[in-house]
Amino acid sequence: MAAWVILIVALLALSSSRALASDPSPLQDFCVADFDSNAFVNGFPCKDPTTVTADDFHISGLDKVSNTDNDLGANITLVNVNRLPGLNTLGVAMSRIDYAPFGLNPPHSHPRSSEILHVAEGTLYAGFVTSNTEKGNILIAKKLSSGDAFVFPQGLMHFQFNLGDTNAVAFAAFGSQSPGLITVANALFGSKPSIPDYILSQAVQLSKTTVDWLQQQEWVDIAREY
């Protein structure tokens, strides 16, 4: 009997951990985000369903090329719950990524979502880096052509680079209404307030002078979660 109790408890614990690993499942047809509510929940409260319209589920402009005139030569049009309130509780989001010739979507991670990337135009070099292993952090990367897709597992650092001398376009889909975004260089050297230089210099094995110089740079932010 005791063994059965232990087994049941273990199964419940596993099922609970899996349930907490992604966005909550919807308990109704939809829950359009009410940005004017003062309630605090994990996500957004629901609008009165009698006031919902088709516009709450619609967004346009994803056919337009975004401005890539920046130091990275790339730009992201993010479609998450903050821009499309009908995504609330549905557990999905997407983005369009435009790359100038040799443009870069720099190393970054999404703490709340995996990602699948589809290359619509051009040729990209894309990949992710594994968590720490006995063999170190392993790079898994591949050259992608138009029509190819590539998956980036949740929370792992990844990137895309335009290998061509023409513009490239990709579309990404996320398993969260709000996948989150941590751009590695921006987080390390552009945080506010700054991480103390003596901590960073030891962590990345650079001199304080170099770290101070890096912290003085204007780090490009080509996509914002909020």
N, C-alpha and C positions, 0 to 999 in steps of 0.2 A: 504493500500500500504506500509506504513511504517513497519507494522508487517512482511510483506513478505520480505522486504529488510533485516530486522534484522535476520529473519530465514535463508535466503540465506547466509548472512555473517557468521552466527554461523556454518552452515554446512561446509562452506569453511574453517573456522578456524579448525574445527574438522578433516576434511580430510587432511589438511596440517600438523597437529600435528601427525597424524598417519603415514603420508608419511615420516616424519622426524625421526620416532621411530625405523627405521631399515635401513639396507644398501640400497643405491639407486637401483632402478630397472634398469636392463640392457636395452639399447635402440638398441642393435644389438646382433648378435649371441654370440659373446664373445669379451672380451677386455683383452687379455693376458697382464699381468703387464710388463711394460718396466722399469726395475730397473735402467737403465742408463740415463733416461730422467732427465732434470733439471727442468721440469715443476712441480709446486706444486698444487695438487688437493686433494680432499677428497677421498683418495685411491691411486691408481697409474695410470699414463697415459697408453694408449694402445700401444702395439707393432704394427708395420706395419703388417696387417693381412696376407700379402703375404709371410712374413717370419716365420709365426707360424708353428710349427710342433707338432706331437703327444706327444713329450716329454714335451711340455709346460703344458699338461693336465695329466701327469703321475708321480706317485711317487711309489717307492717300499720300502720294508723293514718293513712293518707293521706286518709281521709274526714273527719278531725277538723280543726276550725278551730284554728289556732295563735294564741297570745296576741299581739295587736297593740298592747298597751298600752305603747307606748314613744314616744319623740319623733318617730320616722319613721312610725309608724302602719302598720307592716308587719312580717311575720315569714316566715322561710323554713324549711321542713322539707326538708333536703338528704338525698338518698339516694345516697351514693357508696360506694366500696368499704369505707370505714371503718365504715359502718353495715350494709352488705349484702355479706358476704365473697364471695358467689358472683359478684359483678361482676368480681373480679380477672381481668385479662387480656382481658376481653370488650369494653372500649372504650366503655362506655355508663354513664350515670348520669342522675338526674332530680331534680326538686325540686317541692314544692308551695309556692306563694307566696300568702299571705293579706294582703289590704290592707284596712285600716279606711277609712272615708270620707276621701278626699283623702290616703290613705297613699302613701308613696314607697318604692320599692326604689331606693336612691340610686345615682349613677353608680359603676360598678365594671367590672371586666374579668375574663375567665377566660383566663389565659395558655396553658392547655393544651387548649382546646376551643372549638368553635363551639356555639351554643345555638339551639334553636327553642322559641319560647314559644307556648302555646295558652291562650287566654282562655276559661275555663269559665263564669265569671259576672262581670257588671259591664262597665264601660267603662274602658279604660286608654289613656293616652298613652305610647307607647313609642318608643324610638329609640336610635341609636348615632351616634358621631362618628368620622369617617374619620381615617386617619393624615394627617400634614402634607402639604399639596399647595400648588401655586402660588396657589390661591384660599383657602388657609387650611384649617382643620379643618371639614369640611362635616357638618352635622347632617342625618341621614336619619331621619325620625320620622313616625309616623302614629297617628291615633286608631283604637283597636281595640275591637271589640264582641265579645260572647259568640259563640264559634264561630270567631273569627279566629285566625290564627297569624302570627308574625313571626320572622324569623331575625336573630341577632346574630353576625357573623363573629368568628372566633377572635381573641382578644387586643384587640379594640376596646372602648372604653369605651361602656357602654350603661346604660339606666335604664328604669323603668316607674313611672307615676304614676296613681293612681286618680282619674279625673275626676268620679266620681259621689259622691252623698251616702249611698250604701249600700255594704256590703261587696263586695269583688271577690275572685275566686280565679283563679289561673292555674297551669298546670303547664308545667315546662320540661324539655326533654331535652337531654343533652349527649353529644358524641362522644368522651368520655373517662371512664374509671372514676374519675378524680380531676381534675376540670377546673381546680382552683385558683380562688382568689378574691382580688382586690385591690380593696378599697373605697377610692376615690380620696381622699376627705376623711380617712378613718381612717389611710391610709398616709402622707399628707402631714403631718397635724397630730397624729396619735396614735401614731406609731412609738415603740418603746422600744429603746434610748434615743432621745430626740428628735433630729430633724434640727436643726442649729444655726439659731437664728432669723435670723442674718445671711444665711444661704444661702436660706432660705425667703422672707424679705422681699424679696430681690432677684429671686427666681424668680417670685413671684406679684405683685410690685410693690405690696406693702403695707408699712406701717410695722412696725418690730420690736415696737412696743407691741401692735398688732393681732395679729401672729403669736403673740406670747407669750400673749395672751388666748385665741386659738384653740387653742393647745397645752394650755391648762389645762382645756379642756372635756372632758366625758365623751362620747366618740364612741360612738354606738350600733352594736353589732355584731349584725345580725339573722341572720347565717349564718356558720358557721365551717367551714373546710375540714377541720379535725381536731378 
